[in-house]
Amino acid sequence: MLTTDQKEAILRRAGVAVPDFPSGPPRSKAQEPDARGNAAWSGKRSVSESRRAAIGQWAATIDALYVEYVARRAAKSLRDAEEARQLSMLRLAGQRSGT
């Protein structure tokens, strides 16, 4: 199974526009203290949670784009195979009628 980073690289090589990895949110100077009165710990936790949410959204977007990309490639492959089959049948019919 491919990682999200591998999927992103494949999509970029294929020319699909993918969102950039989310950058860290700006630090807030006014942080609310947590239950223990520790302002820095509370701020780090909320930043970490919001960053995780942003990364999760980014990963979900990459996964959705990758599924669409794979579906498009599969559909094209099926169309190409059907076209080749039809061309082969026409050639075979032409050979039979020519002899």
Solvent accessible surface area in square Angstrom, and as a share of the most:
residue,aa,sasa,rsa
1,M,228,1.02
2,L,69,0.34
3,T,77,0.45
4,T,35,0.21
5,D,92,0.48
6,Q,86,0.38
7,K,28,0.12
8,E,27,0.12
9,A,41,0.32
10,I,40,0.20
11,L,0,0.00
12,R,109,0.40
13,R,184,0.67
14,A,51,0.40
15,G,66,0.63
16,V,32,0.18
17,A,95,0.74
18,V,18,0.10
19,P,55,0.35
20,D,109,0.57
21,F,97,0.40
22,P,27,0.17
23,S,97,0.63
24,G,46,0.44
25,P,51,0.32
26,P,126,0.79
27,R,197,0.72
28,S,65,0.42
29,K,205,0.87
30,A,91,0.70
31,Q,64,0.28
32,E,140,0.63
33,P,85,0.54
34,D,25,0.13
35,A,115,0.89
36,R,196,0.72
37,G,53,0.51
38,N,69,0.35
39,A,40,0.31
40,A,56,0.43
41,W,121,0.42
42,S,22,0.14
43,G,7,0.07
44,K,120,0.51
45,R,107,0.39
46,S,62,0.40
47,V,47,0.27
48,S,39,0.25
49,E,92,0.41
50,S,58,0.37
51,R,73,0.27
52,R,155,0.57
53,A,67,0.52
54,A,43,0.33
55,I,52,0.26
56,G,38,0.37
57,Q,118,0.53
58,W,17,0.06
59,A,24,0.19
60,A,55,0.42
61,T,44,0.26
62,I,0,0.00
63,D,52,0.27
64,A,53,0.41
65,L,40,0.20
66,Y,38,0.14
67,V,100,0.57
68,E,93,0.42
69,Y,28,0.11
70,V,68,0.39
71,A,56,0.44
72,R,130,0.47
73,R,148,0.54
74,A,51,0.40
75,A,41,0.32
76,K,110,0.46
77,S,67,0.44
78,L,129,0.64
79,R,148,0.54
80,D,67,0.35
81,A,59,0.46
82,E,68,0.31
83,E,117,0.52
84,A,61,0.47
85,R,128,0.47
86,Q,90,0.40
87,L,81,0.40
88,S,64,0.41
89,M,106,0.47
90,L,125,0.62
91,R,150,0.55
92,L,73,0.36
93,A,56,0.43
94,G,42,0.41
95,Q,121,0.54
96,R,170,0.62
97,S,95,0.61
98,G,68,0.65
99,T,154,0.90
